[in-house]
Structure formats: structure tokens, C-alpha cells
Amino acid sequence: MVDKGLLKWTVIVLTCQHRESVYAFQRELEGRQKRGALPADALLLTVPDPHTRLGSGGATLNALLVAAEHLSARAGYSVVNADVLDEAHVLILHTGRDFPWDGCSRAFCWMPVQKSDAVEGAVCCLDLLLDCLSTKICAGSPPGVWVCSTDVILNIPTPQLISWDGFSGVRVVALPGDVSFAVNHGVYLTDAEAGVCNIIYKGSKEKISCAALPDGKVPLVSGPVFFSRTVAEKLLQTHVTSPLDGCTYLGMDSGAPPLEVSLFLDILLCLCSDLTEHEFINGERTGCSSPSGPQGAVVRSGRAVLWRTLRGPSISMLYIPDGCYDYLTQSGREHVSRLTETGTETMILSHIQDVKSVAEGSRVINSILEGDVRVLAGAVVQHCHLQGPVQVHSGCLLSGLDLTSSSCVQRLPLSSDIIIQGHRVRLGELKLTVFTAFGAHDNLEVCTDDVNASFLNQKWSDFYSRTGIQPQYLWGPERTEPCCLLDARLFPVFMPHSGPVGLEGVCWLLGGAGGLDSWREAWRLSLRDILILTDQQRELRWREELFFSVGRRRAVDTLQGHMNLSLQPFFRAAALSGQQEELLQVLDSVAAGSSGDLGVAARCLACIADVLGCLAGEGKGGLRSGPAANPSWAPAFKLLEGGNLPAGVQELANQRKHWLSRPDLLVRAARHYEGAGQILLRKAVMSAREFVFIGQGEMPPMGEWQEVECPARLDLSGGWSDTPPIAFEHGGLVVNVAIKVDGKRPIGARVRRVPEPRLLLVSSSGEPACSISTETLCEDLTDLEDYYQPHAPGALLKAVCVCSELVCVSSPVSLKEQLLQRWGGGLEIHSWSSLPHGSGLGTSSILAGAALAAVYRCTGRSYDTNSLIHDVLYLEQILTTGGGWQDQVGGLFGGVKLARSAAQLPLRVEVEQLSLTQDFLSVLQQHLLLVYTGKTRLARNLLQDVVRSWYARLPSIVQNAQQLVTSAEECAEACRDGERHKDDMGYW
């Protein structure tokens, strides 16, 4: 019993009936491989059936041949060598017959399911099936060939632990079903050891009941079949034997006549233990070519070859009692119900202007709905771009309608249970969109004289009476075969004198404007014709265009609406599909138009950086963190610094064009976009200065020191939620405490005025006995110009001088004259910290607050602590170190306090001192122990990573931000009421 978790396929082969489907389906498979939905090293093949009526067995043989050819070529063989199957895991998927409700087959029918993958994309029936096979059924199987139809959706709750030790035959997978359901399907008849004795297809209830298992269910033929390596090799051998060579493309190229072979009723049936050779070769079987018909001799010969070649290995059944089998029938009602009942989300990869107009219980899939488009419960809209007013009633399905058809949709006399579809077809060089209308209750294949036959949910006789249409108009006067709706030439395509008909062609059929004469004059097609003529490349391209249009619109809504939605999966999808140019233009537009909200503009630039990173490719081009001061980008940065956002964004875009050719250039461009975003983020945070209030009083005497000492800061709960942009986009909440270290306040500053018109800046760090001091003398304004470079000598104290408006660096007045005019001389500023560099105790921010306070005192200006909090925020922006507000709150306010900022700009911090009981305070102090590990914390590097993750709205960091705030609220409550948190022994 093994569980390998996930089977990595060597080859995945998708068969299709129409040769025109090959390119479109191959592109879809490769797209899934690019975004990681299929194994990166798997060989993907899309193989057309050589003939229209080949059967599932013939399609399997042809697909196996093609797979073996490709593997042989990879291995260096010049002919097909069956040995290549020895270590290969091959998956053959059959797309089967045309599906009326999706022109791209059941395989690529979108399902109302959304996965949180690294790359955003559709979830189709094929994806659900692949996931089920790879993780639930096939995982752990030995080398061999799995075959399955894409006509089904398999729901297996848990991975199956299957014993494959010594397995060498064929294994089929069966799921439970009722006898009443099975009469239209196939069941396996098994013995006590789960060996398959017979396969009953569309048998009587009595025959099917014989297959019942102890649970009262019958084992349905559910799709998956496994051929061990030895059996697969035997099956492959038949491709050179007449008449089975007629099942392969080689036989067709050699002129061999086609032969229809069933996978279950021919290939597998010959292995069943209950059948004799005579019964197998000569038996009449529903759904198979007759051995006594016109091709009887060929049919019998083909069966004889199968019997001689394959007979012998065992065929066993794997029954999954808790599994569920859903066959995608041609019933419109069942299809609409399946879409509305699968999944839980109403809107899947869609953009809806008025989300309240979409009722719960409906589904909108890959669509854009503008204006008043009401979708009632039980209705489905997929692959549409509609503009209201439109009302989609319960049971309706609208599919493939573009914006140009909206005006006609508004005039359609829609009622409940109506299906309207737009099909993109190719007629020679003519490309058209053909529209069809059906009732959800119509049976497409039942004869029109059947009592259950209907069109648009009404009896044919009523339809004929209402419209004046005669049967010969639909099927021709010479028609002798039974007539069914699928073949009725109902749908106008082209008018001889006016060209394509458009959606108006079905309006009259529904009871709207139009007349019989114009309908008869039109060139009309049946649904079967339309499905055969469907241009699947155009159809899939339309869906892709909608998908990316939806994604761009959602990106705009997300950014402008300050939504916590990660756009990275969509960015990756756009980059992989070459859709980046339009996306970048949209992001440029949002950024340029966000002058009133610099937070939005900064996030836009961060998003552009993410797009560029996606274009570079994962692990290519270097690290995202790095320098962002290349001179080529300086003009754009200057415009942003100067407040000209639209021009700055445009200049960034102009420069970006020169950095798209290589992964390393893309990563460097991403760094510069992050640098540009930091400019806007700084400007947004600088709005905090609105809450700085400084008064002017009398200056103390010349030479008198003004000294400020501060404690360090210990974070109790909520740290990082104070970090911009989290602090003003989500809202921050922090509980921290001011602490002494070794009984002393470890951080401080002192300032005095001196007669000499200069600035002497002295910084000290370390214990007093072994401290290191640096002096920086500023005698000219040029000595202060590097105040925004954190690593420049005396940068923090220079920023204090600029922030406190001791001097104006951009003034034409010299430094000496400014100092003499305003302060009567120069200043000597000392700062110190006895804490290790990078201790994580908030040193630099508290030190900035202490220096600002000392400067204000020395120059006779008054302030309150709240103003200092916001002043430090401003200072750290001009110093370009960034950072939040909790450090200065912790060191400038004493005791334990709760600080918060709302999700808004300007950024405002409010502080609440928490009143602790003396008992709780004593216990808290007894349990605090500060340990120095010797490891430094590089705040700027950490900050850059956190901000990048927040701008990307990675779900983990969004959840973490919310948990930080929630935890801080709980921590504050616990501090306020410490007594209630004692246990029975009196401990907290």
C-alpha cells in the first residue's frame, strides 16, 4: 500500500475529433504547463483522430502510437521501440463528442471553481479531472498507460491507497451508481476477488442488477483505465496488424480503411473472464459496429486480432464507494444546474459593476457586466461582456456574447430556462459569430415526433403554429432519417444582400421582431453544423481576452478601492501570456491619476515592479532588493520628488521601455520602480506633520545644556502593524512598554547654543567606558546636503537639524547667516545610546525624538509628546529610512501604552496610557528579562521585504496584519484588567 502524493506524468496525450482543434487545444495545455498546473517536464501532445468514427479504442491505440513515437525519438531511436514505455507514466485523455453547451469540448468547459494558485487561471473540467487522477487515483501507480475520457467529472474525497505490488494486468476504476441511472450507461460485472467478468452497456434493469455490490450500488464504468507496461506494449503491437492499423494515422497514410473500435466493449471486453472467443468476436453490442453488418468481416477480424494479442492478462476493478461520478450529458437543464450547484462563489474571475444585482445561487463566470445587468438565482452568465439594462432569468444560460450584441440582448424577449450562445465559426476565409437559442428543457437528440420533443421549451407543433415554419424548412424535403433538434437548420447566419445576421437572427425565434420571409431568405445552420465549424482558436482567444480584461478591471478596482486582494497571481498569468503591455498601461494610468491619494499611487508603482519581476522569471535576473539610483531614472525621480505625479509616472514608463529585453534589466527596473514607490510612500507618511504643533518662546542662555534622556522600547503586541503603508492602509495597533536597561535610560541627547555660527554634531554609541564617538562639523550648507543618506556621517543629527528647521538647506542664505539671524550663533548637538547597534529596541527612532526635543528646548520652542511622535515620522521619511511609529511611542511615552493609527491619510497616531494595577506592574517587571544575543537586526532590509509583501497583498501578510491588531487589542485588555487573568494559584 503506497501513497506517493502526486503522479508526475511523462507524457500527457489529449485526443480530439477535429483536426482544427489540435493547435487550440495544444496551446491550452502548454498554457497550463507554463502556470504550473501540469508537470514542467511532461511531454504534451494533442493528437487528432485519423477518422471521424474511430471509437474510443481506436483513438487510444492511435494516441499510444504517437506517444511511443515521441518517446522513441527522444531516446534516439529511428523506429518505434516499445521499451520506451518501461519507465514511462502515460496519460491519454479523450475529448469525445462535440458538446452543445461549449464549443471547445467538455474538456475546456469552465467550471464555477476558483483556485488560489500561484498563477491565476480558469478551472475547466480537464483541470478537475487531472487533479483527481494525479492526486487521488493514479498516485503511486507503476509505469504504464492511464486512459480516461474528459466527458466526466470525478469527485474522490480522499486519495486511494492502492496496492500495486506485482501488478501486471489491467485495472479499471468504478464509482457507485443507482440501477436507474446505469441503464443508460455501463457497469462492470465482477467476481468475489474484484475480477471483471463482463461489461454491460445500456442493459436491462435485470442484467444491471446482477452487478450490484453489497452496498446496493452498481459499479459504473467511470472512465479511468490502467494498462500495465506489458499490456500497453501488447496493445501497441496491434498498430501494424490489419485491420487495426486502420485505427492509426499510419494506417490512414498507408491507405488502410478506417475501423471503429471501442475501448470498453472491444479492448477491455476481450479480457473479461465470462466471454468465450466466439461470443467476443461475434457478439452484437450496443454502441459498437455490428459483426453482421456491411463491415462485419472487418469487425470480426479486428476483434480476432485483439483476442489473440491481448487475451490472458487479468482485468480487475478498483471500486471507490465514497466517490461520485458526473457525466456531462447534452441536457441543457443539467448543465445549467451543474454550473449553479458546483462551488460556492457567485462571481468567478468576473468584473461586475453592480455586484448587488447578481443574486445568490446564480453564477457569473469570466464575464464583464456593466450597468444594470440583473442575474437572478439559478441563472448562468459565462464568457460574456454585457451592458444593461438586461435581466437574466432563472434557469437561463448566456454564453459567448460580446459588447456589440448588448443592444440586441436588451430587446430579446427572454424568459426563464432559455439558453443563448454566441459561437465563433469559420466558413472558409469568412469569420463569423453565429448565435443560437434553445430551451433548457429541450432534448437535442430526441426525434421531433417524440412526445417529449420541444424547441425553446415548447412543443414543435406550437412552435410551427406560432412562426409558420414548416419541417421541410429545417431538415429539407428529401429527409428520410428521423429528425432531431441537433440537425435543425434554425439559426440564420448570413443574409445574401446585407451580410452577417448577428443576434437578431434568434430574436424572431424567441418571439421578438422579425418575420418568416427574412428568416427563410437567410443562410442557416444547425447546431451540429455550428459545432463542426467552430473556430476553437478564436473561441479560446475570446475567453482569454475577456479573462485579461476582467483582470485589469479588477486590478483598477483593487487599487482604487484599497482592497486587500493579491494581484500577483494575475500578474504572473499576464506575464506568461504576453499580456503585460496593456496591464502596465492600466497601472500607469491609475498611478498617474492618484495625486489625491499617494498611498494608491505608491502601491501602483509597487505593482508595476511585481509585473516586471514576473516578466524576468522566477529565480532569474538577480535579487529584487538592490540599489535604485541609476542616473537614467533620475529625471523621473526628480519629478516625483517635486510633486508632479503624472509627469513622473510617464517618465518612468518612458524609461521602462529600455529595460525590458533581459531578465537582469527587468529586475533592475523593478528595483527602481520600488524606489519610486518609496518616494511616494515617504510623501504620504509626511502628511503626519499636519499633527506637529511647535510653539515659540524664550531661548535659554547661550551655553546652557538642554538634556533629554529616554528609555528603550519593548514591544508587547502588535509590532509591524505600525509600519507604513500598513499603518494607514490597514490600520495599526501596538501595545509596548518603556524600559530601563541596567536601571538607566540608555538613549539621550543634549544641545546648547554656542557663539560660533556652525553646527557641531557628536554621536556616541556603546557603554560609557568604551563608547565610540564621531564628530561632524558643519560650517556650510553643503555639509548638510547628504542628510537624506542614512550612512553619511552624522546623517541622523543632520536630519534633526533640517526637520526641526534649525536651518533651511535650500535657502540662498548661508549657514552662518541663518544661524546668526535666527539663533544668535551655532549649536552643539550630542546624542548617545548605550544599546548595541541593531538591538531591535527602537534606538534610532527614540534617539531622533530625544534630539528633536533637546533642539526645541535649546531654541526656546515648545512642543508636546504627541507632536514629537509625528515629527519623528516625518524625520525618518526625509532621512529615507522609513519606519513606523511604535518605536518613538514606546520611548517617548512612559509606562505601558496602547497606540493606534486609522486606515487613512494623513497618518495620525493616537496614544492611550494604560493604567496598570500595582500588583500587575510588579509581576510584569519581575518577569521581564532582556538578553543580548549578539545578533543585529537590520531594520531597513526587513522593512523592504515587509513593504513589498504588503503591497502584493500576499494572503499570509494580510492575515498576519489582522492578527497583529487583534492580538494587540487583547493584550491591551489583559493589561487593563490584570486581576481577571490570574489562575487559581494567583499567577498571571
QUIURVEN-V28554 format. One line per field, one symbol per residue. phi: phi as a letter, one per 40 degrees, with the letter a starting at -180 (. if undefined). Layout:
BEGIN
phi = ???
END
This chain:
BEGIN
phi = .bbcgaccccbbbbcacbcccdcccccccccccccgcbdcbccbbbbcccbcbbgccccccccccccccccccccgccbcbccccdbcbbbbbbcgcdbcbacbgcdbccbcbbbcccbcacbbddccccccccbbbcdgccdibcbacccbbbbbcbdccbcbcgcabbbbbbbcaccccccbbbbcbbcccgcccabbbfcccccccccccdcgcbcccbhcbbbcdccccccccccbbccccccbccccccgcccbcbccccbcccccccccccccccbccbdgbcccbcdbdccccccccccccccdhccbbbbbbcccbbbccccccccccccccccgbccbbfbbbcbcccbccgbbbbfabbbgcbcbcdgbbbbfbbbbccabbcdgcbbagccccccccdcccccbcgbbbbbbcbbbgccbbbbbbbaccccbcbccccccccabfgbcdcccdccbgcbdcccbgcccbcdcbcdbcccbcbacdbbgdcgcdcccccchcchaccccccccbbcccdccccdccccccccccccdccdcccccccccccfccbcccdcdcccccbgbccccccccdcccccbdcaccccccdccccccccccccgcgbghcccicabcdccddcccccccgccdcccccccccddcbbcbdccccccccccccccccccdcccccccdbbbbbbbccccdgccbbbbbccbbccagdgcccccdcbcbhbabbabcbcbfgbccbaaaaacbcccabbbbbbahcdcbcbbbbbbbbacccbccccbdccdgdcccccccccgdabccccccccccccccbgicbbbbbaaccccgcgbgdccccccccccccccccgbbabccccdcccdccccccgcghbbcccccccbcgcabbabccabccbbbbbcccbccccccccccbcbcbccgccbcdcccccccccccccfddcccccccccccccccccccccbcdcbccccgcc
END
